[in-house]
Amino acid sequence: MRIFNFSAGPAVLPTPVLETARDELLDWHGRGMSIMEMSHRGKDFTGVIETAEADLRTLMGIPSNYKVLFLQGGATQQFAQIPMNLLDGRSADYVVTGSWSKKAFKEAQRVGRARLAASTEAGNFTGLPGAGELDFDPQAAYVHICTNETIHGVEMFDLPDVPDGVPLVADMSSHILSRPMDVSKYGLIYAGAQKNIGPAGLVIVIVREDLLGKAAATTPTVMDFAVMAEHGSMLNTPPTFGVYLAGLVFKHLLALGGLAAVERANIAKAQLLYDAIGASGGFYRNPVEASCRSRMNVPFTLADGARDAAFLAEAAQRRLEGLKGHKSVGGMRASIYNAMSLDGVQALVGLMQDFARQA
Ligand SMILES: *Cc1c(COP(=O)(O)O)cnc(C)c1O
């Protein structure tokens, strides 16, 4: 029996997708071998990657002047790869709203020039900068944001107003595909797969074509977006199994009705959980300002932190796992990605209510 998996990542995947992968594991479409055992250059796998891209384009409404890249190295590699490709000898602006954007900013400084446009660290990353707190350089090569801070549970529902012509670059690792997004508002979107897309080892980059071809001369070939785009993400061997599984997830989300339907389900789940926290009379607390509470990652603390272990033990009894908070924040964190069912969130809320009652 499967657990309710609240892990922040690698995270729960849709059961029907895993079942399909299981059924096809030894013999993919009558070919007598697994997708993992096939040449990436053959027409079978080429079909898989092309279909995955087409389905992602449909799901997200990706305009035709954007390239979709299936890469490796995780979102962390993108922290370096993006400045290598986009700085073009200039400086980039970073909006720091949690641990991940802070890491991205630090890494960019190793590669070239990066400037802090705003930081909410003084407030322990519990909110977003107001318009008046954003100090943008109109000459910046790009503005980097993290639209969902996985550790702090802060999600951006409105984008910062960046200077004309400066592209927005967004780390969407932990909420991509959780709701419709207007891709045309971004110069580049990237996301590691292991939260809402598929298995770890795959990272997706969606980049506007006019931003390609500016990589620093020292950029390794395999890290040059333009080269990767030119080769359809197959300059070298792509993470074939990850691409295959991501493709199954895209088909699954399309069958559910696309991202508008996915968003409705996610709103219902998040509301249920935040309402339970709010109704607990302070027994549970989420520190994030209401306007930017993440629908995907919900950190919460117990008023009595000494009871954390007991809470987690009771959770494990009920087969609710992955709830321990990140060490930098403490307490609990429930990651309720697309593949977490409403049943799972109801089970968590039931646990929270019972545990508070017993106290
Ligand atoms: C998980 C995560 C990362 C890091 O992903 P890796 O694949 O481990 O490099 C970066 N940014 C965000 C927002 C994340 O949630």
The ligand as a Gaussian input file, in Angstrom:
#p B3LYP/6-31G(d) Opt

LIG

0 1
 C       14.602000      21.630000      -5.225000
 C       14.865000      23.009000      -5.700000
 C       16.100000      23.382000      -6.260000
 C       17.267000      22.438000      -6.358000
 O       17.052000      21.404000      -7.221000
 P       18.205000      20.347000      -7.526000
 O       17.606000      19.508000      -8.582000
 O       18.484000      19.603000      -6.256000
 O       19.395000      21.086000      -7.993000
 C       16.231000      24.674000      -6.722000
 N       15.227000      25.562000      -6.627000
 C       14.039000      25.241000      -6.086000
 C       12.963000      26.259000      -6.013000
 C       13.824000      23.958000      -5.595000
 O       12.640000      23.634000      -5.057000

